[in-house]
Amino acid sequence: MPTTLSSAPLAPQTFHVERDHRVDFYRGIALAMIFVNHVPGNVWENFTSRNFGYSDAAELFVFLAGFASAFAYGKLFLAGEPLIASIKAWRRAGVLYLVHLMIMAMAMAIFAWSALAFGEGRLLDHMNLTPLLTRPLDVLIGIPTLAHQFGYVNILPMYSVMLLVVPVLLLLARIDLRLMLGVSGLVWFLAATFRIDMPNYPNSGGWFFNPIAWQFLFAIGLACGLNKMRRGVSVPYHPILFALAAAYVISALIVDAFTLWGWEAYLPLPFALRNFDKTYVTAPLLLHVLSLIYVFANASKTSPLARVRKDNPFTMLGRHSLPVFATGTVLSLIGQVIIFDTKPDLLRDTLLLGAGLILQFLLARYLDWWRVASKVKVPSAASAPEARRPQVGFVPEMRRAPSLMAGAGESTRPHGAMSAAERRRVDVAALPAQTGLKQPS
């Protein structure tokens, strides 16, 4: 799907930064589908987006990550703070790296315990954990260097790498958005053509989500976000473009529904343009997710999809994507153990997945509440009204009884005007009269 982009440099200016809740909504939808797909063998995985076209929730998630990065880092970068924006992106990459290591540790614990508890060694093969037993030292090197990844726990490393290169993309975008997309597209094409990938260790091959190729989809999302921030619209609506996008989505649905695969091998086109390959996110997948996004983004104004509210449950999921994704991933690993080597069951799968999704919704709701609650300020003693301050060392009624503070022939003076000796004498003299105690003789 082509994009309408300005050739003018993105100089600092007034940006459109109003939050579009549809971004969080669709990101929440993607997170829910990722959770369902990460419990293979359940009934409901047959109804996620991957069964109705060439792309799935992962492509949608990466595009939206690029779109959101325009607002998270692009605004600062283009407004003259490239160092701060870069550090923010790199810090986020570091957080994703740490979360990935935590999920990897949880995966090892869940499947190792399950293999011992149930006597089912095949669980280790299911998650690519076998090398941990056969080549433990090599795997201990591969895990922290991201060279060894477990199945279903391999999207965050790709996202981390892309955040590391966000400053480069924004630097190119500041010159010209078309330059950024051109360079990014060239890298993607070369990676797919020459099979350039990040290395695995100790296994052979490369990453399943190859960041060298996937960065192009991220860059397209970033460009759309920058256009939205600058003009108020990512890609203008055009009826012909909408019709082409809708036609492509429908054709992909037909191909997938009737398994009409194999024809692409006869097309006289390079690998990147004709194959259906997820590792290199080839052109058919790219075009499908972009067409799908364009169709839904231009839904009728009377459609519920055009009026997504802030408190929509899926919007809440998308607003807290990282903790929700991490929690959903761990829950999906537990679900894999529960239904391992069993047949799909409607009641069991519904209860299992429903419980997992409810926990994620509750987490998102809690995080929404905590975001507000953590900002509540308790008034300090210094800011409390004078009348409410405790009078340390003095009886409260003394301010209303000046005769008790003044001796014979003395004028009544403000308490603060007394000397220290006078205040001590007055305190001792006043105490019996106000408390009823007998004054010592």
One Martini backbone bead per residue (centre of mass of N, CA, C, O) as a GRO file, in nm:
protein
  441
    1MET     BB    1   0.091   0.038   0.027
    2PRO     BB    2   0.088   0.347  -0.028
    3THR     BB    3   0.241   0.662   0.062
    4THR     BB    4   0.178   0.993   0.176
    5LEU     BB    5   0.461   1.205   0.154
    6SER     BB    6   0.671   1.438   0.257
    7SER     BB    7   0.968   1.615   0.134
    8ALA     BB    8   0.990   1.777   0.377
    9PRO     BB    9   1.138   1.870   0.639
   10LEU     BB   10   1.127   1.793   0.995
   11ALA     BB   11   1.075   2.051   1.160
   12PRO     BB   12   1.023   2.230   1.413
   13GLN     BB   13   0.688   2.221   1.566
   14THR     BB   14   0.355   2.192   1.565
   15PHE     BB   15   0.200   1.917   1.705
   16HIS     BB   16   0.002   1.627   1.678
   17VAL     BB   17  -0.068   1.476   2.016
   18GLU     BB   18  -0.323   1.337   2.017
   19ARG     BB   19  -0.467   1.063   2.135
   20ASP     BB   20  -0.516   0.752   1.972
   21HIS     BB   21  -0.716   0.493   2.077
   22ARG     BB   22  -0.688   0.296   1.835
   23VAL     BB   23  -0.402   0.205   1.885
   24ASP     BB   24  -0.457   0.063   2.157
   25PHE     BB   25  -0.682  -0.119   2.062
   26TYR     BB   26  -0.520  -0.282   1.842
   27ARG     BB   27  -0.300  -0.368   2.038
   28GLY     BB   28  -0.490  -0.530   2.218
   29ILE     BB   29  -0.581  -0.727   2.003
   30ALA     BB   30  -0.298  -0.838   1.944
   31LEU     BB   31  -0.242  -0.946   2.229
   32ALA     BB   32  -0.476  -1.146   2.240
   33MET     BB   33  -0.389  -1.313   1.987
   34ILE     BB   34  -0.112  -1.392   2.088
   35PHE     BB   35  -0.210  -1.553   2.327
   36VAL     BB   36  -0.374  -1.760   2.170
   37ASN     BB   37  -0.138  -1.853   1.973
   38HIS     BB   38   0.052  -1.944   2.235
   39VAL     BB   39  -0.178  -2.187   2.246
   40PRO     BB   40  -0.145  -2.456   2.098
   41GLY     BB   41  -0.450  -2.644   2.022
   42ASN     BB   42  -0.680  -2.455   2.028
   43VAL     BB   43  -0.984  -2.352   1.922
   44TRP     BB   44  -0.940  -2.021   1.895
   45GLU     BB   45  -0.701  -2.008   1.680
   46ASN     BB   46  -0.907  -2.027   1.427
   47PHE     BB   47  -1.000  -1.694   1.484
   48THR     BB   48  -0.760  -1.556   1.401
   49SER     BB   49  -0.597  -1.359   1.167
   50ARG     BB   50  -0.410  -1.592   1.041
   51ASN     BB   51  -0.685  -1.729   0.899
   52PHE     BB   52  -0.733  -1.440   0.696
   53GLY     BB   53  -0.426  -1.438   0.586
   54TYR     BB   54  -0.084  -1.348   0.578
   55SER     BB   55  -0.107  -1.213   0.842
   56ASP     BB   56  -0.066  -1.108   1.184
   57ALA     BB   57  -0.026  -0.981   1.500
   58ALA     BB   58   0.277  -0.915   1.471
   59GLU     BB   59   0.260  -0.706   1.243
   60LEU     BB   60   0.071  -0.513   1.389
   61PHE     BB   61   0.250  -0.460   1.637
   62VAL     BB   62   0.496  -0.337   1.486
   63PHE     BB   63   0.357  -0.105   1.351
   64LEU     BB   64   0.249   0.026   1.617
   65ALA     BB   65   0.528   0.067   1.739
   66GLY     BB   66   0.619   0.272   1.529
   67PHE     BB   67   0.391   0.473   1.565
   68ALA     BB   68   0.443   0.530   1.873
   69SER     BB   69   0.743   0.630   1.838
   70ALA     BB   70   0.679   0.907   1.721
   71PHE     BB   71   0.568   1.014   2.003
   72ALA     BB   72   0.793   0.917   2.204
   73TYR     BB   73   1.057   1.031   2.006
   74GLY     BB   74   1.001   1.222   1.760
   75LYS     BB   75   0.921   1.485   1.897
   76LEU     BB   76   1.193   1.537   2.035
   77PHE     BB   77   1.385   1.508   1.797
   78LEU     BB   78   1.239   1.731   1.605
   79ALA     BB   79   1.259   1.959   1.851
   80GLY     BB   80   1.587   1.941   1.940
   81GLU     BB   81   1.619   1.634   2.113
   82PRO     BB   82   1.807   1.376   2.026
   83LEU     BB   83   1.944   1.269   2.285
   84ILE     BB   84   1.696   1.221   2.460
   85ALA     BB   85   1.545   1.039   2.261
   86SER     BB   86   1.765   0.820   2.241
   87ILE     BB   87   1.779   0.744   2.540
   88LYS     BB   88   1.485   0.655   2.562
   89ALA     BB   89   1.504   0.425   2.354
   90TRP     BB   90   1.741   0.270   2.492
   91ARG     BB   91   1.602   0.222   2.760
   92ARG     BB   92   1.371   0.059   2.644
   93ALA     BB   93   1.550  -0.164   2.532
   94GLY     BB   94   1.655  -0.250   2.812
   95VAL     BB   95   1.382  -0.332   2.929
   96LEU     BB   96   1.320  -0.552   2.718
   97TYR     BB   97   1.565  -0.725   2.781
   98LEU     BB   98   1.490  -0.788   3.078
   99VAL     BB   99   1.214  -0.911   3.020
  100HIS     BB  100   1.317  -1.139   2.843
  101LEU     BB  101   1.490  -1.279   3.060
  102MET     BB  102   1.256  -1.334   3.250
  103ILE     BB  103   1.091  -1.510   3.055
  104MET     BB  104   1.308  -1.722   3.010
  105ALA     BB  105   1.323  -1.813   3.305
  106MET     BB  106   1.025  -1.898   3.323
  107ALA     BB  107   1.034  -2.108   3.099
  108MET     BB  108   1.238  -2.295   3.226
  109ALA     BB  109   1.080  -2.350   3.487
  110ILE     BB  110   0.812  -2.457   3.373
  111PHE     BB  111   0.931  -2.692   3.188
  112ALA     BB  112   1.114  -2.835   3.390
  113TRP     BB  113   0.901  -2.898   3.602
  114SER     BB  114   0.703  -3.048   3.413
  115ALA     BB  115   0.894  -3.274   3.325
  116LEU     BB  116   0.927  -3.384   3.615
  117ALA     BB  117   0.627  -3.409   3.713
  118PHE     BB  118   0.525  -3.573   3.427
  119GLY     BB  119   0.744  -3.724   3.256
  120GLU     BB  120   0.789  -3.503   2.997
  121GLY     BB  121   1.041  -3.452   2.768
  122ARG     BB  122   0.893  -3.312   2.520
  123LEU     BB  123   0.874  -3.027   2.640
  124LEU     BB  124   1.166  -2.941   2.563
  125ASP     BB  125   1.128  -2.951   2.253
  126HIS     BB  126   0.894  -2.744   2.231
  127MET     BB  127   1.110  -2.494   2.342
  128ASN     BB  128   1.419  -2.537   2.288
  129LEU     BB  129   1.564  -2.690   2.561
  130THR     BB  130   1.766  -2.917   2.494
  131PRO     BB  131   2.043  -2.757   2.480
  132LEU     BB  132   2.052  -2.716   2.794
  133LEU     BB  133   2.144  -3.024   2.830
  134THR     BB  134   2.373  -3.067   2.600
  135ARG     BB  135   2.464  -2.728   2.599
  136PRO     BB  136   2.486  -2.531   2.855
  137LEU     BB  137   2.719  -2.324   2.806
  138ASP     BB  138   2.621  -2.221   2.534
  139VAL     BB  139   2.341  -2.124   2.630
  140LEU     BB  140   2.454  -1.922   2.848
  141ILE     BB  141   2.554  -1.742   2.612
  142GLY     BB  142   2.298  -1.711   2.422
  143ILE     BB  143   2.088  -1.571   2.602
  144PRO     BB  144   2.221  -1.283   2.671
  145THR     BB  145   2.292  -1.247   2.344
  146LEU     BB  146   2.028  -1.354   2.178
  147ALA     BB  147   2.115  -1.634   2.021
  148HIS     BB  148   1.907  -1.780   2.222
  149GLN     BB  149   1.574  -1.896   2.154
  150PHE     BB  150   1.256  -1.944   2.232
  151GLY     BB  151   0.962  -2.047   2.180
  152TYR     BB  152   0.736  -1.775   2.202
  153VAL     BB  153   1.022  -1.593   2.296
  154ASN     BB  154   1.104  -1.373   2.016
  155ILE     BB  155   1.010  -1.053   1.995
  156LEU     BB  156   1.175  -0.861   2.185
  157PRO     BB  157   1.454  -0.861   2.048
  158MET     BB  158   1.358  -0.721   1.791
  159TYR     BB  159   1.252  -0.464   1.930
  160SER     BB  160   1.517  -0.376   2.062
  161VAL     BB  161   1.679  -0.331   1.803
  162MET     BB  162   1.491  -0.112   1.682
  163LEU     BB  163   1.535   0.097   1.913
  164LEU     BB  164   1.839   0.138   1.852
  165VAL     BB  165   1.761   0.261   1.545
  166VAL     BB  166   1.574   0.508   1.576
  167PRO     BB  167   1.773   0.750   1.545
  168VAL     BB  168   1.839   0.689   1.249
  169LEU     BB  169   1.553   0.718   1.136
  170LEU     BB  170   1.509   1.011   1.241
  171LEU     BB  171   1.742   1.139   1.090
  172LEU     BB  172   1.625   1.075   0.810
  173ALA     BB  173   1.344   1.207   0.858
  174ARG     BB  174   1.450   1.500   0.892
  175ILE     BB  175   1.518   1.513   0.592
  176ASP     BB  176   1.336   1.252   0.480
  177LEU     BB  177   1.095   1.019   0.462
  178ARG     BB  178   1.182   0.882   0.194
  179LEU     BB  179   1.466   0.818   0.285
  180MET     BB  180   1.398   0.631   0.515
  181LEU     BB  181   1.231   0.426   0.344
  182GLY     BB  182   1.451   0.363   0.137
  183VAL     BB  183   1.668   0.250   0.325
  184SER     BB  184   1.493   0.042   0.471
  185GLY     BB  185   1.403  -0.111   0.211
  186LEU     BB  186   1.686  -0.194   0.117
  187VAL     BB  187   1.759  -0.364   0.362
  188TRP     BB  188   1.525  -0.561   0.334
  189PHE     BB  189   1.588  -0.666   0.048
  190LEU     BB  190   1.876  -0.772   0.107
  191ALA     BB  191   1.802  -0.966   0.334
  192ALA     BB  192   1.609  -1.145   0.158
  193THR     BB  193   1.799  -1.209  -0.083
  194PHE     BB  194   2.069  -1.292   0.117
  195ARG     BB  195   1.995  -1.399   0.399
  196ILE     BB  196   1.999  -1.183   0.635
  197ASP     BB  197   2.095  -1.250   0.977
  198MET     BB  198   2.079  -1.326   1.291
  199PRO     BB  199   2.256  -1.516   1.499
  200ASN     BB  200   2.289  -1.830   1.621
  201TYR     BB  201   2.329  -1.980   1.965
  202PRO     BB  202   2.424  -2.301   1.897
  203ASN     BB  203   2.254  -2.288   1.672
  204SER     BB  204   2.149  -2.272   1.371
  205GLY     BB  205   2.094  -1.994   1.199
  206GLY     BB  206   1.826  -1.768   1.282
  207TRP     BB  207   1.603  -1.549   1.340
  208PHE     BB  208   1.270  -1.545   1.322
  209PHE     BB  209   1.283  -1.234   1.398
  210ASN     BB  210   1.417  -1.031   1.169
  211PRO     BB  211   1.533  -0.710   1.217
  212ILE     BB  212   1.646  -0.640   0.931
  213ALA     BB  213   1.351  -0.671   0.809
  214TRP     BB  214   1.135  -0.557   1.023
  215GLN     BB  215   1.219  -0.252   1.015
  216PHE     BB  216   1.034  -0.169   0.779
  217LEU     BB  217   0.764  -0.186   0.924
  218PHE     BB  218   0.844   0.007   1.146
  219ALA     BB  219   0.907   0.250   0.956
  220ILE     BB  220   0.623   0.280   0.845
  221GLY     BB  221   0.493   0.341   1.117
  222LEU     BB  222   0.668   0.588   1.176
  223ALA     BB  223   0.580   0.755   0.929
  224CYS     BB  224   0.279   0.763   1.003
  225GLY     BB  225   0.321   0.901   1.277
  226LEU     BB  226   0.459   1.159   1.169
  227ASN     BB  227   0.225   1.246   0.991
  228LYS     BB  228   0.017   1.264   1.216
  229MET     BB  229   0.179   1.476   1.385
  230ARG     BB  230   0.196   1.692   1.147
  231ARG     BB  231  -0.115   1.666   0.994
  232GLY     BB  232  -0.338   1.449   1.133
  233VAL     BB  233  -0.246   1.233   0.905
  234SER     BB  234  -0.114   0.960   0.763
  235VAL     BB  235  -0.325   0.866   0.524
  236PRO     BB  236  -0.509   0.964   0.294
  237TYR     BB  237  -0.811   0.943   0.170
  238HIS     BB  238  -0.889   0.705  -0.102
  239PRO     BB  239  -1.097   0.525  -0.294
  240ILE     BB  240  -0.890   0.361  -0.458
  241LEU     BB  241  -0.710   0.273  -0.224
  242PHE     BB  242  -0.935   0.134  -0.066
  243ALA     BB  243  -1.013  -0.072  -0.286
  244LEU     BB  244  -0.735  -0.210  -0.307
  245ALA     BB  245  -0.713  -0.296  -0.013
  246ALA     BB  246  -0.974  -0.464  -0.001
  247ALA     BB  247  -0.901  -0.659  -0.231
  248TYR     BB  248  -0.650  -0.781  -0.095
  249VAL     BB  249  -0.788  -0.890   0.156
  250ILE     BB  250  -0.987  -1.078   0.005
  251SER     BB  251  -0.780  -1.247  -0.152
  252ALA     BB  252  -0.637  -1.357   0.100
  253LEU     BB  253  -0.883  -1.500   0.213
  254ILE     BB  254  -0.921  -1.698  -0.022
  255VAL     BB  255  -0.645  -1.833  -0.023
  256ASP     BB  256  -0.664  -1.937   0.273
  257ALA     BB  257  -0.942  -2.087   0.268
  258PHE     BB  258  -0.842  -2.264  -0.013
  259THR     BB  259  -0.540  -2.323  -0.036
  260LEU     BB  260  -0.387  -2.125  -0.275
  261TRP     BB  261  -0.098  -2.247  -0.305
  262GLY     BB  262   0.208  -2.197  -0.528
  263TRP     BB  263   0.186  -1.964  -0.745
  264GLU     BB  264   0.431  -1.784  -0.653
  265ALA     BB  265   0.666  -1.960  -0.783
  266TYR     BB  266   0.596  -1.843  -1.091
  267LEU     BB  267   0.703  -1.576  -1.030
  268PRO     BB  268   0.920  -1.320  -1.175
  269LEU     BB  269   1.045  -1.282  -0.867
  270PRO     BB  270   1.174  -1.202  -0.597
  271PHE     BB  271   1.164  -1.323  -0.285
  272ALA     BB  272   1.060  -1.055  -0.141
  273LEU     BB  273   0.792  -1.037  -0.355
  274ARG     BB  274   0.658  -1.357  -0.342
  275ASN     BB  275   0.691  -1.466  -0.070
  276PHE     BB  276   0.587  -1.648   0.243
  277ASP     BB  277   0.782  -1.485   0.482
  278LYS     BB  278   0.839  -1.415   0.819
  279THR     BB  279   1.137  -1.355   0.872
  280TYR     BB  280   1.126  -1.134   0.607
  281VAL     BB  281   0.866  -0.994   0.560
  282THR     BB  282   0.728  -1.008   0.294
  283ALA     BB  283   0.532  -0.844   0.072
  284PRO     BB  284   0.258  -0.992   0.119
  285LEU     BB  285   0.257  -0.921   0.424
  286LEU     BB  286   0.285  -0.619   0.410
  287LEU     BB  287   0.036  -0.559   0.231
  288HIS     BB  288  -0.171  -0.682   0.420
  289VAL     BB  289  -0.136  -0.512   0.681
  290LEU     BB  290  -0.167  -0.234   0.538
  291SER     BB  291  -0.448  -0.282   0.421
  292LEU     BB  292  -0.590  -0.343   0.685
  293ILE     BB  293  -0.531  -0.074   0.822
  294TYR     BB  294  -0.664   0.113   0.609
  295VAL     BB  295  -0.949   0.004   0.634
  296PHE     BB  296  -0.988   0.049   0.946
  297ALA     BB  297  -0.899   0.355   0.955
  298ASN     BB  298  -1.155   0.400   0.730
  299ALA     BB  299  -1.393   0.384   0.884
  300SER     BB  300  -1.686   0.456   0.950
  301LYS     BB  301  -1.814   0.706   1.153
  302THR     BB  302  -2.052   0.495   1.253
  303SER     BB  303  -1.846   0.317   1.359
  304PRO     BB  304  -1.711   0.176   1.641
  305LEU     BB  305  -1.407   0.195   1.526
  306ALA     BB  306  -1.425   0.530   1.525
  307ARG     BB  307  -1.517   0.515   1.863
  308VAL     BB  308  -1.285   0.483   2.071
  309ARG     BB  309  -1.237   0.435   2.402
  310LYS     BB  310  -1.041   0.466   2.681
  311ASP     BB  311  -1.218   0.229   2.854
  312ASN     BB  312  -1.153   0.012   2.681
  313PRO     BB  313  -1.025  -0.294   2.731
  314PHE     BB  314  -0.826  -0.294   2.483
  315THR     BB  315  -0.707  -0.017   2.539
  316MET     BB  316  -0.579  -0.095   2.808
  317LEU     BB  317  -0.390  -0.307   2.701
  318GLY     BB  318  -0.232  -0.119   2.499
  319ARG     BB  319  -0.135   0.092   2.719
  320HIS     BB  320   0.008  -0.190   2.860
  321SER     BB  321   0.187  -0.380   2.675
  322LEU     BB  322   0.428  -0.499   2.830
  323PRO     BB  323   0.300  -0.626   3.090
  324VAL     BB  324   0.087  -0.782   2.929
  325PHE     BB  325   0.275  -0.949   2.753
  326ALA     BB  326   0.436  -1.086   2.978
  327THR     BB  327   0.194  -1.217   3.117
  328GLY     BB  328   0.079  -1.365   2.868
  329THR     BB  329   0.327  -1.541   2.814
  330VAL     BB  330   0.332  -1.697   3.081
  331LEU     BB  331   0.042  -1.804   3.058
  332SER     BB  332   0.087  -1.955   2.786
  333LEU     BB  333   0.295  -2.157   2.898
  334ILE     BB  334   0.102  -2.288   3.093
  335GLY     BB  335  -0.104  -2.370   2.875
  336GLN     BB  336   0.081  -2.561   2.718
  337VAL     BB  337   0.106  -2.769   2.945
  338ILE     BB  338  -0.197  -2.837   2.988
  339ILE     BB  339  -0.246  -2.908   2.654
  340PHE     BB  340  -0.044  -3.115   2.609
  341ASP     BB  341  -0.119  -3.365   2.400
  342THR     BB  342  -0.410  -3.261   2.313
  343LYS     BB  343  -0.728  -3.204   2.244
  344PRO     BB  344  -0.957  -3.008   2.155
  345ASP     BB  345  -1.157  -2.801   2.394
  346LEU     BB  346  -1.399  -2.587   2.445
  347LEU     BB  347  -1.428  -2.559   2.751
  348ARG     BB  348  -1.131  -2.557   2.835
  349ASP     BB  349  -1.030  -2.331   2.644
  350THR     BB  350  -1.221  -2.112   2.744
  351LEU     BB  351  -1.132  -2.110   3.042
  352LEU     BB  352  -0.830  -2.068   2.999
  353LEU     BB  353  -0.835  -1.811   2.818
  354GLY     BB  354  -1.029  -1.644   2.987
  355ALA     BB  355  -0.854  -1.628   3.241
  356GLY     BB  356  -0.609  -1.493   3.105
  357LEU     BB  357  -0.758  -1.237   3.002
  358ILE     BB  358  -0.866  -1.138   3.273
  359LEU     BB  359  -0.589  -1.092   3.403
  360GLN     BB  360  -0.503  -0.876   3.195
  361PHE     BB  361  -0.733  -0.677   3.246
  362LEU     BB  362  -0.673  -0.637   3.548
  363LEU     BB  363  -0.392  -0.527   3.511
  364ALA     BB  364  -0.471  -0.281   3.340
  365ARG     BB  365  -0.661  -0.159   3.551
  366TYR     BB  366  -0.453  -0.125   3.772
  367LEU     BB  367  -0.256   0.058   3.611
  368ASP     BB  368  -0.457   0.284   3.576
  369TRP     BB  369  -0.497   0.340   3.877
  370TRP     BB  370  -0.195   0.379   3.958
  371ARG     BB  371  -0.135   0.624   3.781
  372VAL     BB  372  -0.316   0.803   3.966
  373ALA     BB  373  -0.244   0.725   4.265
  374SER     BB  374   0.072   0.800   4.244
  375LYS     BB  375  -0.013   1.129   4.218
  376VAL     BB  376  -0.090   1.164   4.497
  377LYS     BB  377  -0.098   1.436   4.733
  378VAL     BB  378   0.026   1.504   5.049
  379PRO     BB  379   0.008   1.725   5.278
  380SER     BB  380   0.218   1.913   5.439
  381ALA     BB  381   0.300   2.079   5.723
  382ALA     BB  382   0.394   2.343   5.574
  383SER     BB  383   0.096   2.357   5.408
  384ALA     BB  384  -0.066   2.390   5.646
  385PRO     BB  385  -0.275   2.539   5.827
  386GLU     BB  386  -0.231   2.730   6.102
  387ALA     BB  387  -0.473   2.613   6.276
  388ARG     BB  388  -0.349   2.297   6.241
  389ARG     BB  389  -0.108   2.344   6.402
  390PRO     BB  390   0.091   2.237   6.631
  391GLN     BB  391   0.159   2.338   6.976
  392VAL     BB  392   0.458   2.315   7.090
  393GLY     BB  393   0.464   2.346   7.447
  394PHE     BB  394   0.152   2.435   7.437
  395VAL     BB  395  -0.149   2.547   7.526
  396PRO     BB  396  -0.406   2.624   7.322
  397GLU     BB  397  -0.569   2.834   7.515
  398MET     BB  398  -0.353   3.068   7.547
  399ARG     BB  399  -0.444   3.254   7.306
  400ARG     BB  400  -0.735   3.307   7.469
  401ALA     BB  401  -0.542   3.388   7.750
  402PRO     BB  402  -0.373   3.668   7.817
  403SER     BB  403  -0.389   3.689   8.138
  404LEU     BB  404  -0.195   3.440   8.179
  405MET     BB  405   0.059   3.598   8.023
  406ALA     BB  406   0.012   3.840   8.237
  407GLY     BB  407   0.124   4.042   8.458
  408ALA     BB  408   0.151   4.276   8.677
  409GLY     BB  409   0.178   4.562   8.475
  410GLU     BB  410   0.142   4.405   8.209
  411SER     BB  411   0.130   4.376   7.888
  412THR     BB  412  -0.016   4.242   7.620
  413ARG     BB  413   0.162   4.006   7.428
  414PRO     BB  414   0.289   3.844   7.204
  415HIS     BB  415   0.422   3.538   7.230
  416GLY     BB  416   0.678   3.593   7.044
  417ALA     BB  417   0.783   3.846   7.240
  418MET     BB  418   0.897   3.667   7.438
  419SER     BB  419   1.094   3.534   7.646
  420ALA     BB  420   1.212   3.240   7.753
  421ALA     BB  421   1.164   3.288   8.059
  422GLU     BB  422   0.871   3.382   8.036
  423ARG     BB  423   0.753   3.128   7.906
  424ARG     BB  424   0.820   2.935   8.138
  425ARG     BB  425   0.653   3.078   8.357
  426VAL     BB  426   0.381   3.073   8.216
  427ASP     BB  427   0.351   2.765   8.180
  428VAL     BB  428   0.351   2.696   8.482
  429ALA     BB  429   0.114   2.889   8.565
  430ALA     BB  430  -0.107   2.783   8.357
  431LEU     BB  431  -0.147   2.480   8.398
  432PRO     BB  432  -0.326   2.459   8.658
  433ALA     BB  433  -0.565   2.640   8.561
  434GLN     BB  434  -0.635   2.433   8.308
  435THR     BB  435  -0.618   2.134   8.469
  436GLY     BB  436  -0.659   2.143   8.805
  437LEU     BB  437  -0.401   2.165   8.938
  438LYS     BB  438  -0.196   2.190   9.198
  439GLN     BB  439   0.000   2.430   9.319
  440PRO     BB  440   0.296   2.464   9.418
  441SER     BB  441   0.444   2.589   9.732
   0.00000   0.00000   0.00000
